[in-house]
């Protein structure tokens, strides 16, 4: 299973393009985040 991670740093940016690219690549599970801080990435702490 391929797993993807999409992240934007501001709420004005859109995740859709990243998600579409990950889906085309074959990712079945995609974690998504909208955070501005470099150290705050809760989706990567599994």
C-alpha positions, 0 to 999 in steps of 0.5 A: 500500500502506498501512503502519501502526505500532503501539506500546505503552510497557509489556509490560502493554499490548496491541498487539492493539487497535491492530493490529485498527484498522490492519487495518480501515483497510486496512494491509497492512504493520504494524510493531510495537514494545514499548518504553518509551524515547521515543528507542528506536523501531527500527521507524521507522528504515528 
